[in-house]
Amino acid sequence: MGVREAEGAMGSAAAGVVHRLSERRETVATVESLTGGLLAATIVEIAGASAVYRGGLVVYATELKEQLAGVPAALLAERGPVDSDVAATLAEGGRRRCGADWGLATTGVAGPEPQNGKPVGLVFVAVAGPDGSEVRQLDLVGGRDRVRGAAVTEALRLLAEHVQLSGTVGPVVR
């Protein structure tokens, strides 16, 4: 997949999420590691995003995953930042920290070199919402741009699936 195709896939996935969340009057927050703000930027490119996007955290440094997103230090020490449970905790931490209905997170290795024994292309995307959370492991191929773009697209697709399956359309009572 070329750069233009990747951008198209990201934009299409973001547009669908923004539209559906807007219909439901629900909000989303992001917590990003390997995507470094690309997920947030992709969402806010869509007209109407201000109605659904609460904000996000870019926690590239491992210690910020603990300090800002609430990932337990013991979990990070035991498993490192590229882990399914870390991804789930990031999503829930962003959801809580930003006061959103949904939290969406990315963590992984974009390359060019493996990180702490984890291969390039190993990515975890996670969603946390009113009905729980899910983490999806991705084993991606390609360079940094390809891995980061695919991570964004897959995170948005995961969110879209959960929004589609969750409850009925209408305002969320807090």
Rosetta silent file (secondary structure, phi, psi, omega in degrees, C-alpha in Angstrom):
SEQUENCE: MGVREAEGAMGSAAAGVVHRLSERRETVATVESLTGGLLAATIVEIAGASAVYRGGLVVYATELKEQLAGVPAALLAERGPVDSDVAATLAEGGRRRCGADWGLATTGVAGPEPQNGKPVGLVFVAVAGPDGSEVRQLDLVGGRDRVRGAAVTEALRLLAEHVQLSGTVGPVVR
SCORE:     score description
SCORE:     0.000 S_00000001
   1 L     0.000  128.829  178.688    0.000    0.000    0.000 S_00000001
   2 L   -80.981  175.120 -177.923    1.401    3.377   -1.004 S_00000001
   3 H   -60.460  -44.498 -179.016    1.314    6.592    1.015 S_00000001
   4 H   -63.973  -41.136  178.378   -1.780    7.925   -0.767 S_00000001
   5 H   -64.701  -41.854  178.786   -3.699    4.693   -0.264 S_00000001
   6 H   -62.548  -43.970  178.099   -2.718    4.606    3.421 S_00000001
   7 H   -62.727  -39.379  178.025   -3.843    8.209    3.888 S_00000001
   8 H   -64.089  -42.139  179.547   -7.123    7.389    2.146 S_00000001
   9 H   -65.605  -42.204  178.901   -7.732    4.376    4.378 S_00000001
  10 H   -63.087  -46.806 -178.080   -6.966    6.393    7.523 S_00000001
  11 H   -63.945  -40.714  179.148   -9.226    9.259    6.430 S_00000001
  12 H   -64.625  -44.653  178.764  -12.079    6.960    5.488 S_00000001
  13 H   -63.828  -41.509  179.408  -11.896    5.113    8.806 S_00000001
  14 H   -65.316  -42.531  179.855  -11.761    8.414   10.719 S_00000001
  15 H   -60.507  -42.872  178.662  -14.720    9.861    8.832 S_00000001
  16 H   -62.092  -42.387 -179.920  -16.832    6.830    9.670 S_00000001
  17 H   -66.445  -46.990 -179.144  -15.940    7.034   13.362 S_00000001
  18 H   -60.918  -44.153 -179.738  -16.562   10.781   13.615 S_00000001
  19 H   -61.484  -48.659 -176.823  -19.924   10.439   11.856 S_00000001
  20 H   -66.562  -43.056  178.303  -21.099    7.534   14.021 S_00000001
  21 H   -63.661  -38.238  178.381  -19.944    9.098   17.298 S_00000001
  22 H   -62.671  -44.071  177.075  -21.641   12.350   16.330 S_00000001
  23 H   -57.818  -38.223 -175.961  -24.905   10.518   15.657 S_00000001
  24 H   -88.875   -7.078 -176.633  -24.665    8.899   19.077 S_00000001
  25 L    58.565   44.712  178.477  -23.509   12.068   20.840 S_00000001
  26 L  -117.679  163.726 -175.392  -20.501   10.227   22.199 S_00000001
  27 L  -125.395  162.129  179.242  -16.869   11.238   22.551 S_00000001
  28 E  -136.607  149.449  172.625  -13.438    9.704   22.122 S_00000001
  29 E  -129.431  153.323 -178.819   -9.953   10.347   23.503 S_00000001
  30 E  -119.951  148.748  170.481   -6.660    8.947   22.232 S_00000001
  31 E  -132.767  119.220 -172.098   -3.459    7.759   23.887 S_00000001
  32 E  -123.397  139.719  170.277   -0.612    7.211   21.470 S_00000001
  33 L  -112.948  -85.337 -173.394    2.865    5.820   21.648 S_00000001
  34 L   -62.489  -24.867 -178.590    4.246    4.631   18.309 S_00000001
  35 L   -84.000  -11.404  169.269    1.810    6.772   16.287 S_00000001
  36 L    49.489   34.112  179.564    3.043    9.929   18.017 S_00000001
  37 L   104.020   -8.443 -179.142   -0.085   12.030   17.406 S_00000001
  38 H   -64.081  -36.495  178.216   -0.956   10.668   13.956 S_00000001
  39 H   -63.380  -49.027  178.334   -4.161    9.091   15.287 S_00000001
  40 H   -60.845  -45.379 -179.753   -5.331   12.381   16.808 S_00000001
  41 H   -61.332  -37.663  179.770   -4.345   14.311   13.676 S_00000001
  42 H   -66.512  -40.257  178.597   -6.265   11.863   11.491 S_00000001
  43 H   -65.987  -46.707 -174.620   -9.409   12.279   13.583 S_00000001
  44 H   -75.652   -7.767  171.993   -9.279   16.080   13.668 S_00000001
  45 L   -67.924  -20.722 -174.387   -8.846   16.242    9.886 S_00000001
  46 L   -86.773  129.239  176.188  -12.516   15.289    9.634 S_00000001
  47 L   -58.138  133.073 -179.215  -15.097   18.084    9.620 S_00000001
  48 L    94.440   -2.450 -178.224  -17.194   17.821   12.764 S_00000001
  49 H   -60.796  -29.140 -177.412  -14.459   16.213   14.852 S_00000001
  50 H   -62.891  -21.612  178.368  -14.743   18.945   17.477 S_00000001
  51 H   -77.410  -19.188 -173.845  -18.120   17.511   18.513 S_00000001
  52 L  -124.282  -21.673 -175.619  -16.646   14.108   19.341 S_00000001
  53 E   -93.440  114.687 -178.890  -12.886   14.399   19.974 S_00000001
  54 E   -80.077  -37.556 -176.191  -12.092   15.272   23.604 S_00000001
  55 E   149.042 -174.091 -178.128   -8.306   15.237   23.328 S_00000001
  56 E  -163.177  172.143  178.496   -5.398   12.934   23.695 S_00000001
  57 E  -122.968  136.389  169.835   -2.049   12.058   25.137 S_00000001
  58 E  -108.815  108.713 -175.197    1.147   11.305   23.273 S_00000001
  59 L  -115.686   66.587 -177.169    3.143    9.146   25.661 S_00000001
  60 L   -65.998  -43.306  178.887    6.156    8.242   23.590 S_00000001
  61 L   -77.044  138.430 -175.805    8.464    7.924   26.606 S_00000001
  62 H   -57.225  -43.026 -177.045    7.778    4.873   28.764 S_00000001
  63 H   -64.916  -25.033  177.444    7.614    6.802   32.047 S_00000001
  64 H   -72.795  -24.462  175.327    4.877    9.033   30.618 S_00000001
  65 H   -61.282  -37.771  176.496    2.686    5.986   30.096 S_00000001
  66 H   -76.390  -52.922 -172.314    2.672    5.675   33.879 S_00000001
  67 H   -65.391  -39.104 -174.795    2.649    9.369   34.802 S_00000001
  68 L  -102.211  -33.973 -174.689   -0.011   10.572   32.365 S_00000001
  69 L  -106.910   -4.486  174.343   -2.061    7.525   31.370 S_00000001
  70 L    80.751   19.977  176.079   -1.973    5.544   34.601 S_00000001
  71 L   -73.451  126.974 -179.272   -0.198    2.391   33.440 S_00000001
  72 L   -58.824  136.285  179.333    1.169    0.687   36.577 S_00000001
  73 H   -57.568  -37.607 -179.240    4.941    0.927   36.902 S_00000001
  74 H   -63.915  -38.855  178.274    5.102   -2.780   37.777 S_00000001
  75 H   -65.165  -44.850  178.961    3.369   -3.735   34.517 S_00000001
  76 H   -63.523  -40.696 -179.912    5.755   -1.590   32.485 S_00000001
  77 H   -66.827  -38.400 -176.835    8.769   -3.015   34.344 S_00000001
  78 H   -75.607  -43.286 -171.084    7.610   -6.604   33.881 S_00000001
  79 H  -114.909  -15.351 -176.343    6.436   -6.510   30.257 S_00000001
  80 L    83.583  174.432 -174.537    7.684   -3.290   28.726 S_00000001
  81 L   -76.306  -18.414 -178.418    5.619   -0.720   26.828 S_00000001
  82 L   -99.737   90.398 -171.279    4.758   -2.967   23.858 S_00000001
  83 L  -159.797  148.441 -178.122    2.192   -5.264   25.445 S_00000001
  84 H   -65.432  -41.697  179.411   -1.521   -6.015   25.198 S_00000001
  85 H   -68.157  -34.331  174.836   -2.270   -5.176   28.840 S_00000001
  86 H   -63.132  -44.269  179.439   -0.365   -1.910   28.520 S_00000001
  87 H   -59.588  -45.508  179.652   -2.463   -1.051   25.454 S_00000001
  88 H   -62.126  -41.404  179.811   -5.712   -1.775   27.311 S_00000001
  89 H   -68.254  -37.034  175.688   -4.608    0.333   30.275 S_00000001
  90 H   -60.506  -46.278 -178.648   -3.617    3.191   27.973 S_00000001
  91 H   -61.819  -45.636  179.506   -7.069    3.181   26.351 S_00000001
  92 H   -68.153  -38.532  178.012   -8.871    3.173   29.692 S_00000001
  93 H   -62.478  -41.869  177.605   -6.494    5.781   31.119 S_00000001
  94 H   -66.360  -39.888  178.163   -7.151    8.133   28.216 S_00000001
  95 H   -58.838  -49.412 -179.617  -10.879    7.588   28.492 S_00000001
  96 H   -67.595  -49.336 -174.228  -10.850    8.492   32.185 S_00000001
  97 H   -61.376  -36.039 -177.084   -8.285   11.280   31.981 S_00000001
  98 H   -98.141   -1.806  179.081  -10.076   13.073   29.138 S_00000001
  99 L    64.040   43.580 -176.947  -13.624   12.360   30.302 S_00000001
 100 L  -107.973  159.190  174.667  -14.588   10.567   27.093 S_00000001
 101 L   -70.809  -34.496 -175.936  -17.039    7.776   26.358 S_00000001
 102 E  -127.593  142.872  171.623  -14.356    5.897   24.412 S_00000001
 103 E  -118.761  140.309 -177.578  -10.599    5.589   24.750 S_00000001
 104 E  -132.507  129.528 -174.444   -8.398    4.501   21.853 S_00000001
 105 E  -134.686  152.991  175.109   -4.724    3.584   22.211 S_00000001
 106 E  -133.429  139.442  171.295   -1.720    2.509   20.167 S_00000001
 107 E  -152.313  146.727 -178.850    1.592    1.019   21.251 S_00000001
 108 E   165.669 -166.097 -178.280    4.173   -0.951   19.317 S_00000001
 109 L  -119.745  112.110 -179.862    7.410   -0.951   17.365 S_00000001
 110 L   -90.353  -16.313  179.374    7.507    1.107   14.167 S_00000001
 111 L    96.925 -179.147   19.494   11.193    0.531   13.524 S_00000001
 112 L   -85.650  -10.448 -177.319   13.645    0.721   11.990 S_00000001
 113 L  -115.518  154.179  172.361   15.071   -1.572   14.714 S_00000001
 114 L   -58.614  159.771 -178.426   13.454   -4.035   17.142 S_00000001
 115 E  -128.890  119.627  178.289   12.800   -2.685   20.643 S_00000001
 116 L    49.012   43.425  177.959   13.533   -4.700   23.795 S_00000001
 117 L    80.554    0.166  178.883   13.272   -7.958   21.871 S_00000001
 118 E   -95.676  133.313 -175.055    9.986   -6.978   20.194 S_00000001
 119 L   -74.632  154.419  172.638   10.039   -7.094   16.379 S_00000001
 120 L   -59.891  133.816  179.476    9.367   -4.195   14.067 S_00000001
 121 L    98.420  -10.687  175.207    5.696   -4.254   13.131 S_00000001
 122 E   -77.217  117.391 -175.628    4.408   -5.660   16.426 S_00000001
 123 E  -135.462  143.822  171.277    1.584   -3.301   17.362 S_00000001
 124 E  -121.153  128.314  172.709   -1.248   -3.366   19.860 S_00000001
 125 E  -115.107  143.765 -176.115   -4.330   -1.210   19.375 S_00000001
 126 E  -140.431  148.412  173.873   -6.935   -1.003   22.108 S_00000001
 127 E  -127.269  140.417  173.286  -10.370    0.442   22.676 S_00000001
 128 E  -127.907  134.398 -177.581  -12.058    1.028   26.038 S_00000001
 129 E  -149.072 -168.639 -177.053  -15.694    1.957   26.258 S_00000001
 130 L   -60.495  -25.874 -176.872  -18.885    1.716   28.247 S_00000001
 131 L  -107.710   17.927  179.508  -19.081   -2.052   27.731 S_00000001
 132 E   115.464 -159.722 -175.340  -15.447   -2.952   28.391 S_00000001
 133 E  -139.552  164.632  175.272  -12.320   -3.092   26.285 S_00000001
 134 E  -146.953  143.361  175.149  -10.598   -5.035   23.547 S_00000001
 135 E  -119.410  138.134  177.149   -7.010   -5.249   22.391 S_00000001
 136 E  -121.456  127.952  175.118   -5.999   -6.332   18.933 S_00000001
 137 E   -88.741  133.388  177.114   -2.467   -7.494   18.100 S_00000001
 138 E  -118.111  138.711  173.726   -1.186   -6.514   14.679 S_00000001
 139 E  -118.168   92.788 -170.903    1.846   -7.989   12.961 S_00000001
 140 L   -97.948  154.715  176.933    2.564   -5.385   10.301 S_00000001
 141 L  -121.018  153.167  177.911    5.180   -5.273    7.572 S_00000001
 142 L   119.365 -177.607  179.895    6.863   -2.315    5.966 S_00000001
 143 L   -78.749 -177.594 -177.040    8.719    0.793    7.012 S_00000001
 144 H   -53.770  -48.478 -177.467    7.877    3.242    9.786 S_00000001
 145 H   -61.474  -42.266  179.960    5.296    5.176    7.784 S_00000001
 146 H   -64.379  -45.367 -179.305    3.499    2.009    6.718 S_00000001
 147 H   -64.041  -46.608 -178.788    3.437    0.575   10.262 S_00000001
 148 H   -65.184  -42.869  179.321    2.230    3.828   11.810 S_00000001
 149 H   -63.897  -43.008  178.625   -0.436    4.381    9.135 S_00000001
 150 H   -66.534  -35.907  177.307   -1.750    0.841    9.410 S_00000001
 151 H   -62.324  -43.296  178.071   -1.848    1.143   13.211 S_00000001
 152 H   -62.064  -49.665 -179.049   -4.010    4.261   12.930 S_00000001
 153 H   -59.223  -45.358 -177.931   -6.370    2.653   10.430 S_00000001
 154 H   -69.722  -35.063  175.753   -6.748   -0.518   12.489 S_00000001
 155 H   -62.866  -44.431  178.979   -7.298    1.409   15.730 S_00000001
 156 H   -64.929  -38.313  176.981  -10.086    3.403   14.072 S_00000001
 157 H   -64.713  -40.088  177.807  -11.625    0.223   12.656 S_00000001
 158 H   -62.287  -45.367  177.122  -11.564   -1.364   16.103 S_00000001
 159 H   -60.545  -45.551 -179.274  -13.324    1.663   17.576 S_00000001
 160 H   -57.982  -42.573  178.886  -15.892    1.640   14.769 S_00000001
 161 H   -60.840  -43.172 -177.707  -16.714   -2.012   15.451 S_00000001
 162 H   -71.716  -39.083  177.297  -17.272   -1.345   19.146 S_00000001
 163 H   -62.603  -42.445  179.969  -19.321    1.785   18.610 S_00000001
 164 H   -60.306  -38.978 -175.812  -21.502   -0.128   16.148 S_00000001
 165 H   -85.762  -14.455 -172.726  -22.105   -2.931   18.656 S_00000001
 166 L   -88.266  125.184  168.959  -22.587   -0.732   21.717 S_00000001
 167 L    42.045 -162.472 -178.695  -26.040    0.236   22.966 S_00000001
 168 L  -108.106  163.368  178.617  -28.544    2.390   21.154 S_00000001
 169 L   -67.815  136.675  177.088  -28.247    5.807   19.594 S_00000001
 170 L   153.031  170.146 -177.716  -28.797    8.607   22.054 S_00000001
 171 L   -67.516  149.665  177.305  -27.104   10.838   24.572 S_00000001
 172 L   -92.164  129.527  177.165  -24.855    9.319   27.208 S_00000001
 173 L   -89.536  125.526  179.495  -25.861   10.072   30.791 S_00000001
 174 L  -105.522    0.000    0.000  -22.847   10.811   32.970 S_00000001
